[in-house]
């Protein structure tokens, strides 16, 4: 008799239906397992708090990120300026929450677009094979060869009029290829399964097979990859902005704030460490959530760890 971890696609849906669970039940089980993971919940709470800080914070202070207080230049944290001021009188709190807001938006959009492009390209390459597979993988290999950072650095100044949305497109353009290769490999194994073969013989349209049978079977990997992509995108945006190729003035991001405060990090630490600290906290929180999702979505994560004896499958 097949174990639940060996069932996939329509077989898994049928088994869940007989068990009274179904897709909604699987979602509840996943959420329950994530809720039981203290590290993942800590990371999730931190991310929620960062989003609240980024989008509610600007309404908590009377200073805008573009306001200049000429009477307070390089002043430390005080009741007037909670996180101090920078070298020309900008309120550091207002600038930091604005930069955090921009970096979070860029990271989430890049993660979303990169995951969608990678899943579609990889699934189509693995499903159709032949010339479609060769053409798409040639495109992937071609983009992997290009020095992405150098290309973005050259192109981004010419797209300044388009704002930070153009930066999202550029980072996405070079951020999906490795994920697409993994999706292709997973799709190659899935298309050999009986439920995909049966759907083909029944004349189901390939797009429907990919959307309803292939992608749901690799959804756990895509979710985990999207969390990793979000953290990586924020780091990429920060690096580009640090070197002047990302978000452009008068707007700010964590990268521009870190770049502006680097020279004063010793004498005026509040100009540097608030932005740098939020960046580190966000990346660590995303990694904790990614690990928790992996444990919740991977069937093998149910097995005991840390030296505990694994029960025989027949008694699970």
N, C-alpha and C positions, 0 to 999 in steps of 0.2 A: 504493500500500500504506500502511495506517495506521501511524503511528509509535506506540511504546509510550506516549508521553505523552498520546495522544489516546484511548486505550482506557480504558473505565470499566466499573464494575459487573461483570456476568457476562463481558463481553468480556475485561476485564483478568484475571479469574480463569482463563479458558480459556487466554489467552496465557501466563500464568505457569505453568499446569499443563503446557503443551507445552514450556515452557523448563525444567521440572523445579524450579520455585521454589514457587509457591503462596503462601498467606498467611504461612506460617512463613518462607519465603524472603524475602518483602518485609520482615518484621520483622528478619531478620538483616541485610539490606542497610541498613535504617534505623539499626540499632544500630551497624553498622560505620561509617556516615557520621558519626553523632554522636561515636563514639569518635575519629574523625579530626579533629574540631573541637576545637582546644585550648581555646578560650574556653568552649564548652559543657561540656567535661569539667572545667575549672576550677570553673565554677559548680556542677556536679553534686557534685564533691568537697566544696566548701564547704557545700552544703546537707546532705550526709550528715554532715559534721563538726558542723554546728549541731544536727542531730537527736541525734547522740550526746551532745553537750554537754547538750542539754535533758533527755534521758531517762536518761543515765548519770551526769551531773554530780551530781544530788542524792544519789547513793550514794557519792560520792567524799569528801564532807565530813560531819563529825559534826553540823553545824548544820542545822536545818530552817529553812525560809523563815519560820516563825512564831516561832522561838526568839528570845529577847532576852538579850543579854549586857550586864547593867547595868554591868559594869566596863569596857566598851569602847564609848564613845559617840563617834561621828564619828572613829573611829580609821582611819588609813590602812592600806593593804595590809600584811599581816604574815604570819608563819607561823601565827598563831592564826586570823586572818581573811584569807584569800587576797586578796580584793578589798576589804577594809576593812569598816566598819560604817556604818550610817546614823544619823540623828538620835536614834533611840531604842534603838539597839543591835542591830538586825537585821543578820545576816550578808549582805553585798551579793552575794557569790557565790551563796549559797543562794537569795536572792530573785530574782536575775537569771536563773538557770537555770529556776526555777519560772515566772517571767514569760515566758521564751522558750518553754517548753513549752506554756503556755496560748495564746500568740499563734500558734504554729505549728499547734496543733490547730484553732483557730478559722479560720485562713487556709485550711488544707487542706479542712476540712469545708464552708466557704462555697464554695470553688472547685468541689468535687465537686457539691454540691447545685445551685449556680447553673448549672453546665454541663449537668447532667441536665435541669433544668427548661427552660432555653433551647433545648436540642436538641429536646426533645419538643414544646414549644409551637411553635417555628419550623418544624419538619418537618411537623407536623399542619396548620398554617396554609397552608404552601406546597403540600402534597399535596392536601388536600381543597378548598381555595379556597372561593368562594361565601360563604355566611353564616358558616361556621366561620372562614374567613380574616378576615372583617370583625370578628367578635366577638373573636377572639384579639388582633388588632391594636388594636382599641379598648381592650382591657385593657392592652396594652403601652403605648399612648399615655397612658392614664389614670395609670398608675404612673410614667411618665416626667415627668408634670406635677407630681406630688406632690413637695414638698421632703423628700427622704428623710432627710437628717441631722436636720432639725427633728422629723420624725415619730418617728424612733428615739429622739431625746433626750426626747420627751414620753412615749413608751410604755415605754421600758426601765426607769425607776424603778418602774413598776407590776408588772414581771415579775422583780423581784430574787429572789423566792422560788424561781424556776425555774432560777436560776444562769446560767452562761455559755452553756448550750445555747439559751436564749431569745435571747441576743444573736446566735448563729449564725443562727437563724431570721429575725430582723429584718434582718440584713445580707443574707442570701440573698434575702429578699422584694424588695429594691430593687436587686439586683445582676445580674439576668439579662436585662433587657429589650432592651438594645442587641444583645447576642449573639443573642437570638431573632430580631431583625429581619434580621441577617446570614444566619442559618440559613434563614430563610424565603426570602430572595432566592436563595440557593444551591439550595434545594430546587425552586424554580420552574424552574430550568434543568435540574435532574436529571430531573424527572418527564417532560420532553419527550424523553428519550433512548429509544432503541429497546428496551433491556432492561426498562425500567419499563413501557412500553406493552405489551410481550409478556407480562409478568407479569400485567398487568391483564386482558388478553384470556384468559389461562389461568385466571382466577378466583382468583388468589392473594389472600389476605386483606390489606386495606390495612395493618394493623399489621405483618404479616410483610414487606410491601414496604418499609415505612419502616425497620424494624429491620435487614433484611438487604441492602437495596439503596440506600436513601437515606442513612442515617447513616454507613455505612462509606465512602461517597464524600466525606463532609465531615469524616471523622475527623481528618485532619491539622489542619484549622482548629480543631476542638474541643479537641484536645490543646494546641495553642499557646495558645488562649484560656484554658484551665484554668490554665496556668502563670502567665499574666498576672493572672488572677483571684485566685490565691493571694497574690501580692504585694500586689495592691490591697486584698484583704480584711484582710491584716495591718496595712496602713497605716490602713484605716478603723477597725479595732478599736483601734489605738493612739490615733487621734484621739478616738474616743468615750471611751476610758478616760482620756485626758488631761483631758478636760472633765468627768469624773465620771459619764458615762452608760454606760460599758462594764462591764468586770469590777469587781465590788464587793469591798471589804474583808470579811473578812481575806485573801481571795485576791488575787493580784497578776498583772499582765501587763506587757509592755514599756511600754505606755501609762501605767499607773499609776506605774511606777518612774520614767519620764521626767518625769512631772508632779511627783512628790515630790522629785526631785533637781534640778529646774530652778532653784530659788532658791539652791541651794548649788553650782551648777555651777562657779563661779569659785573659791570658797574650798575646797570639798571635791569635786574633779572626779570622783573614783571613784564618787560617788553618782549621777552622771548619765551619764558617757561610756561606761560599760560597756554599759548598756541601749541607749543611743542608737546606739553603734557596732554592736552586734549587729543592730539593726533595719536600719541602712544596708547592712550586709554581706549580710543575707538578701535584701533587695529587689534588690540588684545581682546576686547569684547567680541569683535566679529569672529576671531579665531575660536573663542570659547563656544559661541553659538554654533559655529560650523562643526566642531567636534561633537557637540551634543546632538545635532541633527544627524550626523553620521551614525552615532550609536543608536539613535531612535529609528532610523530608516533601514539600517543594515540588519537583516535577520540574524546574522552571526553574532551581533553585539549582545544578544540575549544570553549567550553562553557565559558561564562564570569566568572571572579573571583573577589575576594576582595569585596564582598558585592553587586556586580551588579546583577540586577534582570535577571534571566535566561529566555530567550524567550521560548515560547511553541514550542515543536518540530514541530507542524504542520506549523509554520511560518518560519522555518529554510530554 
